[in-house]
Every structure is written in C-alpha cells, then in structure tokens.
C-alpha cells in the first residue's frame, strides 16, 4: 500500500507512547494497509494504519469493524494486545510480538501451535459481522463485471460446480465462530512455543472449517497435511465429515482469493505493494483451484459433507 510518510508521521506525533526519539521501520508483507514498527523510549510497538480504499473496494471489512475485531482477538490472547485506538486516523497501536513471522515452508512444523491459536480466537466473543466465502465470491464477481475486470480463463465455466459445493456445505452447517478468514503464513508469528495471529482485515463470524481450509490453501498443504491440521484442531472430535468440509473450503479459498488479487490489481493498482506480483498470485491460486475442482474424488467429498 502507498501512504504518504507525512501521514504516518502525523499519526505518530499524536501517540503518547511514542515520546522521545522515534525510529520508523515499514514492516513488509502487508498487501493492503500500512504496518510500521515504531521504536520509541526503549520499547517497540506496531502501528497499523488502515487504508479506506481497501474496504471501499470490498477487499476488507469496514475499518471500524476491523478495529473492533482486532480488539476482541486481543482479548483471547490469539492476537497482539491493542494498546491504543485512533479511530479518527483509522489506526491502531499494537503490542510488538518479538517472534518469527512464519513462511509457507514453516507451517507444517507449527500445525499444533496454529491449531491452538485458532481455537483461542474461535472461543472469543462473537464478532459483530459475518463472513461467508461464497458471498465474498459473489461480491468479487459483481465488482469484476462492473469494472470490466476480466476473469481467469474458464472461471465462469466452474461456477455451477461451485454452486454444488455451496449446496453440499449448507446441508449440515456447523456453528459459526469468530474467524480471521485470511490466514496466509505471514499472518502467524511464532512467539516461543506459542503462535499469534495478526491482521484482521477480513475477519468475521464464519465456519471454523473455512479457517482451516484457508490455512491449508495458503500453506500449500497436501491431503496428509490437511488431515494433520484438522486432527490438531478437532482432536478426537475430528470426523470424516469435518475433514471433508475443510478440504472443500481449501478449494473455495483458492477459487475466491483468485479474484481478490484480480480486484486488488484492477482497482487499487496504484496503491499495490511494488514488490508483489498480484497477477501471478491470481494465476497460481486459480491453477490450484482447477486442480481441486477437477479431482475425481470431489464427488465423494460432496457426498460426505451431506451425510
């Protein structure tokens, strides 16, 4: 995201915790909002400044909702502590978690910690908004149509199958819980033996199986990895039906987030991270989605979640 440095400096000047000499370091990896490490008074903080254009483009929840959900996630211990909210500036001052930001390759070694972090988040007070991956897909399709953004080749041809997946998952719904909904590896920080979750841009009440399926999609987990993740989260309660839900949501993560990158590139190209190839990421996700949608075992997964 592109945000004028004077804007960040103006916000920094309003925060009492940032008294004395201040050093600002942009934290790379965020593809939408501005995240800055602030060193001040011998302490470290994180300043997260939200870009209104992101919510306006449908690429995140409303800013006030993101802030509220971030505060509630902190209450559970899943997210970093929120030290100060600056609502007029759409900004938060967060605890700096002195840990290791995970990469895709790191995720398989941290499945137990990731599952524990998700359970903490999911046990919290309900968020004030809902999130549904199929509704989000419909929003993105409408945005692409209104703005003349082309769909990936063959995308429209797969929508009837996507409708069958939605119908199957709706046959036996599970209770919704507070979910992050965008758990790429870089949104996990390993803090000793504990994993913390950051960046609540797409958070909302959702099926916990989507949370797990989205982690699996972002971390490129194979079927064995998906099973290990589901076992770590559900323990002895993990049934064939729950595992099938997670696997179907893994597919829907790739199907839908393909269009997130398409819309971001098309509508916010001038505010995009300069060192990230949005088009390439969209193509990669669509390729993985097509592989799942064409899998001969898909019908068995649909039958299992309907049981």
Buried (B, 14 or more C-beta within 10 A) or exposed (E): BEBEEEEBEEBBEEBEEBEEEBEBEEBEBBBBBBBBBBBBEEEBBBBBBBBEBBBEBBBBBBBBBBBBBBBBBBEBBBBBEBBBBBEEBBBBBBBBBEBBBBEEEBBBEBBBBBBBBBBBBBEBEEBBBEBBBBEBBEBBBEBBEEEEBEBBEEBEEBEEBBEEBBEBBEEEEEEBBBBBBBBBBBBBBBBEEBBBBBBBBBBBBBBBBBBBBBBBBBBBBEEEBBBBBBBBBBEEEBEEBBBBBBBBBBBBBBBBBBBBBBBBBBBBEEBBBEEBEBEEBBBBBBEBBBEBBEBEEBEEBBEBBBE
